[in-house]
Amino acid sequence: MATVLAPLALAAYCLPQTEELAELWWRVYAAGLFVQVVQTILVAVGAQLAGHTDWLGPTSALVSGLVLITLLYLLLKLPFLAYRWAFRQPVGQNRLAQAAVVVARSVAAAA
């Protein structure tokens, strides 16, 4: 989705009023790329641990299971952390979003 919006995001740098929107696009795009790379690394580590459960000796089955559960938790939590980083402030507090809502309401009232 962010790739499709790339030309509009680059065009948003032209006006000072929409520069904040372009910066938001960069953060969302970087977060999306970051999540995929880190999740790939976590899946590779989890696959290696699942294949080699004896990495701490004969009693490491419990520890390996706990490490795999922790990796699964990180895999599930990572996209939400990246979302919170990309949208540092709620969209409702964004001046550009507030202006867009006012314009949309005025257009809807006029129609």
C-alpha positions as CSV (number, residue, x, y, z in Angstrom):
1,M,0.0,0.0,0.0
2,A,2.8,2.4,0.9
3,T,4.6,1.7,-2.4
4,V,1.4,2.6,-4.4
5,L,1.3,5.9,-2.5
6,A,4.9,6.7,-3.2
7,P,4.4,9.2,-6.0
8,L,1.8,11.1,-4.0
9,A,4.1,11.1,-1.0
10,L,6.9,12.5,-3.0
11,A,4.6,15.2,-4.5
12,A,3.5,16.1,-0.9
13,Y,7.0,17.5,-0.3
14,C,6.2,20.3,-2.7
15,L,3.9,22.2,-0.3
16,P,4.9,23.0,3.2
17,Q,1.3,22.2,4.4
18,T,1.7,18.6,3.2
19,E,5.3,18.0,4.2
20,E,4.2,16.4,7.4
21,L,2.2,13.8,5.4
22,A,5.2,12.9,3.3
23,E,7.3,12.4,6.5
24,L,4.5,10.1,7.8
25,W,4.7,8.1,4.6
26,W,8.5,7.7,5.0
27,R,8.0,6.4,8.6
28,V,5.3,4.0,7.6
29,Y,7.4,2.7,4.7
30,A,10.5,2.3,6.8
31,A,8.5,0.5,9.5
32,G,7.0,-1.9,7.0
33,L,10.4,-2.8,5.6
34,F,11.9,-3.1,9.1
35,V,9.2,-5.5,10.3
36,Q,9.7,-7.8,7.3
37,V,13.5,-8.1,7.8
38,V,13.3,-8.6,11.6
39,Q,10.5,-11.2,11.3
40,T,12.6,-13.1,8.7
41,I,15.5,-13.2,11.1
42,L,13.3,-14.3,14.0
43,V,11.8,-17.1,11.9
44,A,15.3,-18.3,10.8
45,V,16.5,-18.3,14.4
46,G,13.3,-20.1,15.5
47,A,13.7,-22.8,12.8
48,Q,17.3,-23.4,13.9
49,L,16.3,-23.7,17.5
50,A,13.5,-26.1,16.7
51,G,15.9,-28.3,14.7
52,H,18.6,-28.3,17.4
53,T,16.8,-28.7,20.7
54,D,20.0,-29.9,22.4
55,W,21.9,-26.7,22.2
56,L,22.2,-26.4,26.0
57,G,22.6,-30.1,26.7
58,P,20.2,-32.9,27.5
59,T,17.9,-30.8,29.7
60,S,17.4,-28.0,27.3
61,A,14.0,-29.0,25.9
62,L,12.2,-26.8,28.4
63,V,14.6,-23.9,27.7
64,S,14.3,-24.3,23.9
65,G,10.5,-24.3,24.3
66,L,10.6,-21.1,26.3
67,V,12.9,-19.5,23.8
68,L,10.6,-20.5,20.9
69,I,7.6,-19.1,22.7
70,T,9.5,-15.9,23.3
71,L,10.3,-15.7,19.6
72,L,6.7,-16.3,18.7
73,Y,5.7,-13.5,21.0
74,L,8.2,-11.1,19.4
75,L,6.9,-12.1,15.9
76,L,3.4,-11.2,16.9
77,K,4.3,-8.0,18.8
78,L,6.7,-6.5,16.3
79,P,4.2,-5.1,13.8
80,F,2.3,-3.3,16.5
81,L,5.5,-1.8,17.9
82,A,6.4,-0.6,14.4
83,Y,2.9,0.9,13.9
84,R,3.3,2.8,17.2
85,W,6.7,4.1,16.0
86,A,5.4,5.1,12.6
87,F,2.4,6.9,14.0
88,R,4.1,8.7,16.9
89,Q,1.1,10.8,17.6
90,P,-2.6,9.9,17.2
91,V,-4.0,10.8,13.8
92,G,-6.7,12.9,15.5
93,Q,-4.0,15.2,16.9
94,N,-2.4,15.7,13.5
95,R,-3.1,19.2,12.1
96,L,-3.3,18.0,8.5
97,A,-5.8,15.3,9.5
98,Q,-7.9,17.8,11.4
99,A,-8.0,20.1,8.3
100,A,-8.9,17.2,6.1
101,V,-11.8,16.3,8.4
102,V,-13.1,19.9,8.4
103,V,-12.9,20.1,4.6
104,A,-14.7,16.7,4.2
105,R,-17.5,17.8,6.6
106,S,-18.0,21.1,4.8
107,V,-18.1,19.3,1.5
108,A,-20.6,16.8,2.9
109,A,-22.8,19.6,4.3
110,A,-22.8,21.5,1.0
111,A,-23.8,18.4,-0.9
